[in-house]
Amino acid sequence: MERRTRLEDTNEEIIIRHIKKSDVDGIWNNFNEVVEEGIYLPIFIPVLTDHEKRSWYDHVKKEHETCVVAEYPGLKKPHDIIGQCEISNSEWDAASHVGILGIIVRKEFRNKGVGRALIDFAIREAKRINNKKKIILSCFSSNKRALHLYKKMGFKKVGVRKKQFYLNTSYHDEVLMELWIDDYVK
Ligand SMILES: CC(C)(COP(=O)(O)OP(=O)(O)OC[C@H]1O[C@@H](n2cnc3c(N)ncnc32)[C@H](O)[C@@H]1OP(=O)(O)O)[C@@H](O)C(=O)NCCC(=O)NCCS
């Protein structure tokens, strides 16, 4: 199952699809670049070892989690993976209907509709394949682009954890959002 869509500015075709083992390096390069940007994730240390990268992939497959990527065929591996969206399982037995969303789009491909396409596909696949009913996420209150996108897609703000993170010499609030999938996929 995959979907073809186009970058909003150049109209070039990209493919939104489920992860393959050969995408792992591209995915972690994207993740590490966002860690280096230092303003979007509450994480300081990049993931560098092959062991960590492969273990994550094995975990996604073993737990049947939804992980989708945006592939830009105009670039060679690992640079062809321009974004990724993961919907992982809740740790709680009684919350197996809940998926936890995380998303990254590579800097030069942001604001071109890739994030929206990734989230839309991931939510539908999490419902179709994993029987998820509800998606939750959290985001820095300073991340206006992400908050705009989540709200536009129907996520509702359900709370704020004040001063939850300390980075770049200041505190950051964490916004909690959620979406009931059947309100989104009619
Ligand atoms: C957040 C992120 C995933 C969104 O993906 P994207 O491909 O850039 O998003 P899209 O292009 O689909 O949509 C972006 C929307 O935000 C809007 N936007 C851009 N900058 C904005 C800003 N400063 N304030 C408000 N809205 C903004 C765009 O206009 C667009 O909305 P529109 O379709 O109504 O015009 C991506 O920017 C990213 O990876 N950021 C860094 C990592 C990150 O923040 N991850 C999420 C952590 S919670």
The ligand as a Tripos MOL2 file, in Angstrom:
@<TRIPOS>MOLECULE
LIG
   48    50     1     0     0
SMALL
NO_CHARGES

@<TRIPOS>ATOM
      1 C1          6.3540   19.9890   11.7730 C.3       1 LIG1
      2 C2          6.6160   19.2970   10.4440 C.3       1 LIG1
      3 C3          6.5710   17.8080   10.6140 C.3       1 LIG1
      4 C4          5.5140   19.7170    9.4560 C.3       1 LIG1
      5 O1          5.7880   19.1460    8.1970 O.3       1 LIG1
      6 P1          5.7400   20.0710    6.8800 P.3       1 LIG1
      7 O2          5.9660   19.2030    5.7200 O.co2     1 LIG1
      8 O3          6.6540   21.2250    7.0650 O.co2     1 LIG1
      9 O4          4.2090   20.5460    6.9630 O.3       1 LIG1
     10 P2          3.1950   20.9580    5.7980 P.3       1 LIG1
     11 O5          3.9520   21.6310    4.6940 O.co2     1 LIG1
     12 O6          2.3450   19.8000    5.4450 O.co2     1 LIG1
     13 O7          2.2670   22.0000    6.5750 O.3       1 LIG1
     14 C5          2.8350   23.0890    7.2410 C.3       1 LIG1
     15 C6          1.7470   24.0750    7.6060 C.3       1 LIG1
     16 O8          2.2410   24.9680    8.6160 O.3       1 LIG1
     17 C7          2.1230   26.3060    8.1580 C.3       1 LIG1
     18 N1          3.2140   27.0620    8.7660 N.ar      1 LIG1
     19 C8          4.5000   27.1390    8.4020 C.ar      1 LIG1
     20 N2          5.1800   27.9070    9.2750 N.ar      1 LIG1
     21 C9          4.2960   28.3220   10.2020 C.ar      1 LIG1
     22 C10         4.3910   29.1370   11.3710 C.ar      1 LIG1
     23 N3          5.5520   29.6730   11.7580 N.pl3     1 LIG1
     24 N4          3.2640   29.3380   12.1090 N.ar      1 LIG1
     25 C11         2.0800   28.7920   11.7520 C.ar      1 LIG1
     26 N5          1.9280   27.9950   10.6510 N.ar      1 LIG1
     27 C12         3.0350   27.7810    9.8910 C.ar      1 LIG1
     28 C13         2.1990   26.1930    6.6350 C.3       1 LIG1
     29 O9          1.6550   27.3520    6.0150 O.3       1 LIG1
     30 C14         1.3230   24.9460    6.4390 C.3       1 LIG1
     31 O10        -0.0310   25.2290    6.6520 O.3       1 LIG1
     32 P3         -1.0950   25.4610    5.4470 P.3       1 LIG1
     33 O11        -1.1590   24.1360    4.7050 O.co2     1 LIG1
     34 O12        -2.3680   25.7990    6.1730 O.co2     1 LIG1
     35 O13        -0.5480   26.5680    4.5940 O.co2     1 LIG1
     36 C15         7.9940   19.7320    9.8490 C.3       1 LIG1
     37 O14         7.9990   21.1170    9.6240 O.3       1 LIG1
     38 C16         9.1710   19.3220   10.7140 C.2       1 LIG1
     39 O15         9.6800   18.2210   10.5790 O.2       1 LIG1
     40 N6          9.6160   20.1990   11.6150 N.am      1 LIG1
     41 C17        10.7800   19.9060   12.4570 C.3       1 LIG1
     42 C18        10.5590   18.7090   13.3590 C.3       1 LIG1
     43 C19         9.2740   18.8320   14.1460 C.2       1 LIG1
     44 O16         8.8920   19.9160   14.5480 O.2       1 LIG1
     45 N7          8.6250   17.6870   14.3670 N.am      1 LIG1
     46 C20         7.4010   17.6540   15.1470 C.3       1 LIG1
     47 C21         7.7100   17.6860   16.5930 C.3       1 LIG1
     48 S1          6.2020   17.7330   17.5720 S.3       1 LIG1
@<TRIPOS>BOND
     1     1     2 1
     2     2     3 1
     3     2     4 1
     4     2    36 1
     5     4     5 1
     6     5     6 1
     7     6     7 2
     8     6     8 1
     9     6     9 1
    10     9    10 1
    11    10    11 2
    12    10    12 1
    13    10    13 1
    14    13    14 1
    15    14    15 1
    16    15    16 1
    17    15    30 1
    18    16    17 1
    19    17    18 1
    20    17    28 1
    21    18    19 ar
    22    18    27 ar
    23    19    20 ar
    24    20    21 ar
    25    21    22 ar
    26    21    27 ar
    27    22    23 1
    28    22    24 ar
    29    24    25 ar
    30    25    26 ar
    31    26    27 ar
    32    28    29 1
    33    28    30 1
    34    30    31 1
    35    31    32 1
    36    32    33 2
    37    32    34 1
    38    32    35 1
    39    36    37 1
    40    36    38 1
    41    38    39 2
    42    38    40 1
    43    40    41 1
    44    41    42 1
    45    42    43 1
    46    43    44 2
    47    43    45 1
    48    45    46 1
    49    46    47 1
    50    47    48 1
@<TRIPOS>SUBSTRUCTURE
     1 LIG1         1 GROUP 0 **** ****
